[in-house]
Structures are given as C-alpha cells and as structure tokens.
Amino acid sequence: ALIRVRYDADRAGEPVTVALGLYRADGTHVSSINSGATTSAGNDVGVIEVDYEMSSLPVQPGTYEVSIALHSRDMTKVFERHTHLFRFEVDPVAGSHQTGLVALGGNWSAKNIDKGS
C-alpha cells in the first residue's frame, strides 16, 4: 500500500514533517507514524511529494480511516490537518480465527513428538 502526500513547501516556509494516523471507524487509534527528519526532498522548495510505502497492512477486517497532518520539522506547529481524510475496508479472510486490532499473519503447524508412535 502506498500513501502519497503533496504539499507546497514555499507556502510552509520551513521544512515539513508529514504525519499519518490510522483509526478504526469507531475511533480506535490503531497506529501513527511521521516522516521525521529522515525524509527531505533536498532544498524543500516548490511542490514536495512524500511517499509512505507499506509492504503489508496487518489489520483485522473492518473499516479504517486515515488522517494526515503537516507539521513543522520539530512537530511544534501544525500547518494543515485532515482528519479522517479517506476510508477503506479490510474484508475477512475465510478460515481466519483472529480477533483484536492486528492480524498477526503467522501460520500454525503441529507434529507428533511422541517417539513411541
């Protein structure tokens, strides 16, 4: 999954940190992450595009919402905030017997270790 955020660095006037928040539709906070000081487009001039790429999103079936905010690099100012910007569904997988917020993604196995059989 890829989340792409574009912003006008000239309008911000200083380096920007992009923050993402993932919430279940009932408001339960699932996770947050921000680009921190590690993501910079170099000179931070003009329109900047910041990507956050995930190889998987291990959440349980349900409805989720993503919030995005643009902060100053030190996170002391909020330039822009979009709460519940977009919503998506995660469908149940047949045979899955998990509950909670996170889909662990493991596999079960069993073997007989009784030497007498």
Secondary structure per residue as TSV (DSSP state, phi and psi in degrees):
chain	resnum	aa	ss	phi	psi
A	1	A	-	360.0	145.6
A	2	L	E	-130.4	131.9
A	3	I	E	-116.3	123.4
A	4	R	E	-116.2	130.3
A	5	V	E	-122.0	130.7
A	6	R	E	-115.8	139.7
A	7	Y	E	-146.9	160.9
A	8	D	E	-94.0	104.7
A	9	A	H	-65.3	-31.7
A	10	D	H	-64.2	-38.0
A	11	R	H	-68.9	-38.0
A	12	A	H	-68.5	-38.9
A	13	G	-	78.4	1.4
A	14	E	S	-160.9	164.8
A	15	P	-	-57.3	143.6
A	16	V	E	-116.4	142.3
A	17	T	E	-108.4	128.5
A	18	V	E	-94.4	129.0
A	19	A	E	-116.9	136.0
A	20	L	E	-118.1	139.2
A	21	G	E	-127.4	134.3
A	22	L	E	-111.4	127.8
A	23	Y	E	-130.7	145.0
A	24	R	E	-73.7	155.5
A	25	A	T	-59.7	-22.8
A	26	D	T	-81.8	4.1
A	27	G	S	96.8	-7.1
A	28	T	-	-65.0	125.7
A	29	H	E	-74.2	123.1
A	30	V	E	-96.1	-47.6
A	31	S	E	-167.9	155.7
A	32	S	E	-139.1	151.3
A	33	I	E	-153.8	152.0
A	34	N	E	-134.7	158.8
A	35	S	-	-70.5	-19.8
A	36	G	G	55.6	-160.9
A	37	A	G	-81.4	-4.9
A	38	T	G	-80.3	-17.4
A	39	T	-	-110.4	113.8
A	40	S	-	-142.6	143.8
A	41	A	-	-92.9	17.6
A	42	G	S	95.4	-97.6
A	43	N	S	-89.0	-4.8
A	44	D	-	49.2	50.7
A	45	V	-	-124.9	140.7
A	46	G	S	80.9	-156.9
A	47	V	E	-83.7	125.5
A	48	I	E	-109.1	138.9
A	49	E	E	-117.0	123.1
A	50	V	E	-117.2	127.0
A	51	D	E	-109.0	140.2
A	52	Y	E	-122.1	114.3
A	53	E	E	-111.4	134.0
A	54	M	-	-122.4	130.5
A	55	S	S	-71.9	-27.7
A	56	S	-	-154.1	161.3
A	57	L	-	-128.4	90.5
A	58	P	-	-80.7	67.1
A	59	V	B	-110.9	157.9
A	60	Q	-	-74.1	162.8
A	61	P	S	-55.2	142.4
A	62	G	E	155.7	-172.4
A	63	T	E	-106.4	132.5
A	64	Y	E	-127.5	154.7
A	65	E	E	-131.2	145.4
A	66	V	E	-113.8	132.5
A	67	S	E	-111.5	145.9
A	68	I	E	-132.4	138.0
A	69	A	E	-136.9	148.4
A	70	L	E	-110.1	121.8
A	71	H	E	-118.7	164.3
A	72	S	E	-64.9	159.2
A	73	R	T	-54.1	-36.8
A	74	D	T	-88.5	5.8
A	75	M	S	66.8	18.5
A	76	T	S	-90.3	-17.9
A	77	K	-	-124.6	145.6
A	78	V	E	-108.5	118.3
A	79	F	E	-84.0	-39.0
A	80	E	E	-157.7	142.4
A	81	R	E	-138.9	133.3
A	82	H	E	-125.7	101.6
A	83	T	E	-85.6	134.2
A	84	H	E	53.4	48.8
A	85	L	E	-63.6	-42.6
A	86	F	E	-145.4	158.1
A	87	R	E	-124.2	145.3
A	88	F	E	-145.9	160.0
A	89	E	E	-109.9	142.7
A	90	V	E	-115.1	118.2
A	91	D	-	-83.5	148.9
A	92	P	-	-66.9	150.7
A	93	V	-	-104.5	132.0
A	94	A	T	-57.4	135.0
A	95	G	T	84.8	-2.0
A	96	S	-	-84.1	129.7
A	97	H	-	-121.1	46.8
A	98	Q	-	-105.5	154.2
A	99	T	-	-133.5	171.0
A	100	G	S	103.4	-164.1
A	101	L	S	-91.2	-33.5
A	102	V	B	-109.6	136.9
A	103	A	-	-89.8	113.0
A	104	L	-	-66.3	-30.6
A	105	G	-	76.3	11.2
A	106	G	-	-85.1	-179.4
A	107	N	-	-127.2	141.0
A	108	W	-	-90.7	146.6
A	109	S	-	-149.0	155.1
A	110	A	-	-142.9	146.1
A	111	K	-	-145.4	152.4
A	112	N	-	-83.9	121.9
A	113	I	-	-108.4	7.7
A	114	D	-	-75.2	115.2
A	115	K	T	-68.2	-17.7
A	116	G	T	-81.1	-3.8
A	117	S	-	-103.6	360.0
